[in-house]
Amino acid sequence: MTGRRKNIAAVIIIICIISVIIGVFIPREKNRPNQTFAKNSTNSNFSLSPAGFHTPFKGERIAVIKLDGVISDSQGSSLFKDQTSSNAVLDLVIKATKDPSVKGILIRINSPGGTVAASQEIYRAVLKARKKKPVVITMGDVAASGGYYIAAAGDKIFANSGTLTGSIGVITSYLNFYELLNKIGVKGITIKSGVYKDIGNPTRPLTEEEKKILQAILDDSYNQFLTDVSIGRKTSKEKIAQIAQGLIYTGRQAKKIGLVDYLGDYQEALCFTQRLVKKRFPYLQKKYGKKDIPVDETWKGTSILDILTGVISKQTPQAALENKLFKQYSYSRFQPLWLLE
């Protein structure tokens, strides 16, 4: 490498380091170029991302939160935090609930489900938010199982006609290699201190007693699922049980049986949220009239990569690459024991 090239490389490295320092230690500006508004709105708006909660906002806004992908408690190790992951969504819902400037919440769900506990945490957070301000759910391609679990906590649910939803049930599965290992002369050796410590061991058959134990756990989880959906939907547990059974429905079918309230897309759900917020808080109707309350799409936040490239986009290239490579394969990467499916 020539001296000139070394100097250029050194300058680039210094610029990158300075940019990172600026992004980490210098507060973000209040007015951001990527902030979005509802139709016909001309009011200023601020980010609802975790970093944006340090400065109180004096105006009003509707927070739009997007849940995308498998629901689990796995945080990940990327520097570029995905604001649509289940962990980030839980954090955003809690903060939006506490923030007095947020007058309504719209949650966009595009998820096939996930683990029981992670779904329950977001469900409870949405249920608490619903007591303080309107919470509307809008479904994308799929909002099934754990995705529907969370949706049931909202005041109203919107789905597209072709949305896949429902799938109210619980499942666990694993591969058993016992017979294959016997054929090739391989034995699995397990040393344990408890009788049931290796339940589900793939190197030996599952006993009838162990099957009953696992079935009891699934039945209890399923019972919790039915109870929470019935509370969220304000209907009887028996009615939910009749239409549950792990069945998947289209949005149109779900509307007929009462799992969703309206057929409509994201924009229709957003307009409905505007009306619901103004109805809940009459002074906002007087203040805004036919104009829309400012809307904050929380996943459109600025990252360190945005600072380095100078480009503010919906999703950083790093996060987009991670989603493409990992999200669709998350079941094989981190196989959870209990899945809401």
Secondary structure, DSSP 8 states (H G I E B T S, - for coil): --HHHHHHHHHHHHHHHHHHHHHHHS---SS-TT----TT--------SGGGGGS---S-EEEEEEEES-B-S-----SS--TTSHHHHHHHHHHHHH-TTEEEEEEEEEE--EEHHHHHHHHHHHHHHHHHS-EEEEEEEEEETHHHHHHTTSSEEEE-TT-EEE---EE------HHHHHHTT-------SSTTTTTT-TTS---HHHHHHHHHHHHHHHHHHHHHHHHHHTS-HHHHHHH-TT-EEEHHHHHHHTS-SEE--HHHHHHHHHHHHHHHSHHHHHHHTTS---EEETT----HHHHHHT---SS-HHHHHHHHHHGGGHHHHS--SSEE-
